[in-house]
Amino acid sequence: EQDMKHPPPMTWLSLASAEIIQRDDLNNDIIDVLRAFGRDDADAPGPANLNPDCIFCTDEKVHHDAISHLQNRIATELLDEIDADQAQMFGRRFASISSLLRAADKDNEADESISTDQLLRLALHRRTVQILSTTDVTLSKRKALRVRAVVDFIWSQSLVLGLADSQRCQHAPTLVELVEKLELHTASSSQYNEFHPGFYHATLEGITRDYGPVHINILRINLRTSKCRMKCLDARESCTDLSTLAQTQGAVAAISGGFFLYSEPDIEVPSKRTDPVGLLVSDGQVCLPPVFRRAAIMQRRGKGSEDGLVDMDKIGMDGVKCILKLSSGGDASTMQTLELVIDQKNVKCIHRGNAEVFVVAKKDHIGLAIVGKKVVAVSSTKLNVPLAGFVLSFPTNLAPIGCILDDDDVLITVQYGLPFELYDAMAGGPLFFSDIDNDGNNSIDLKSEDFRGSAPPVTFSQDETFDRNLLPRMGVGTTKDGELCCVAVDGRNLDRALGLTLQGTSDLLKSLGCTKAMNLDGGSSKRMVLFDNQSGEHKVVCLSTTEIKANTESRPDPSRPVHSAILFLPQRKS
């Protein structure tokens, strides 16, 4: 109970909360939006007033151009964590949203009372300053992640609050109702165009009550009639322009793939920005192991009707065989092989979802820090856990006789064997739902898929918004009739597409008839390419979602390169 002789200090948050409570025309949900990114109600530094342009913590001076000032701070102060292009992009997004909120507030300036847009802009400015100015040791390493998150969060919540008051949306159908109205759960709907045998495309566009304007490209592939071959690859090894990549590979369609390192502040050699995260199998070869137990889309290798089956499931390191090739000084004549199976004979895998530092607890054990197919460190005491790799811990008596693993002269490379055969596979996550568990009524569980700790991508593992952001999304699912369904959800466009939450994407795929579904990387990386029969070219069908757009803007919008891709070729090789 608060001591009334010592009332809590007045802050901008307490003033804003009091204003909202006293006013019938302000939504009480705004209070929760303003509280976000603070530890508690007292964690609201900055001048104790409601002017968004008072951005200095030490006084109440109004900055004549607060937006440009903070945009420049973002572009310069985040350079310790991310590259200049990304820092500038985050600055532009901040400026776009603040400008949109300011313009909306000016439209209502005849009313001198505090508006929703002013309160949201206040929170955007004050929380951005707070994030950039923090002296907390942990939070100071996450400024880029948190600036990006607070910008997306305020943008999303302004849209959600706007939808509640929008006459345009109040009588519109929900997203699921719109899907049902257009009968998009079946490829026989007149909305679909069969642009190649067994390949169907539709664009879902309209106004919805729950997500406002939507623009969603839907690709359905009849896996039985098309005999489609799925190809997963690291696009950086060939071409990061998805249209060109699809053309050179002879694909009928292509989508962007899984997560990659980008916003993490501690990317260290041999890892580098844009490295894929998690399982990657290409042409039957395990390029990257399933370090994190996450949902993956895969095409199974089997017999009869099981061969070529496209499936989705959580895959982790349990049962994965690590084949270590050891040689002295790289001399092939001294080559020795050590095969270790995770979760057998005390062989363990430790990743960033578990810990950042691994201490070898037993005297007769050793640890190998592994990134991809490279062993980057060996120790019998303590190891840093690689960002997108893992530490392999095992008893030393499993090693070949006479082999000293922590000898600097010993060169170790790694190959992997999965406990089942796959043609191709790519990790994403989370799994939205599955007919195997709870009749498809699963709830999204990020932590169960190792989206925790400092496991990449940190935009998921260290999310502070609890799936309340409307963003561009990429989702995939399968139906009981043997179809693969891919959805490219556009966003960051005030007039045509606001974006969806993860739960919204899950609901969309379920309404399309999927019995299993999962998430892939979205945001600026989301892309879908289809072969156009009329022009004979491969074309991007979705909107670019790198920058914030409003009021039917037509300015050029740069697209981020695609770093991993999933291609759909017309027929599997027999």
Disulfide bonds with the S-S distance in Angstrom:
none
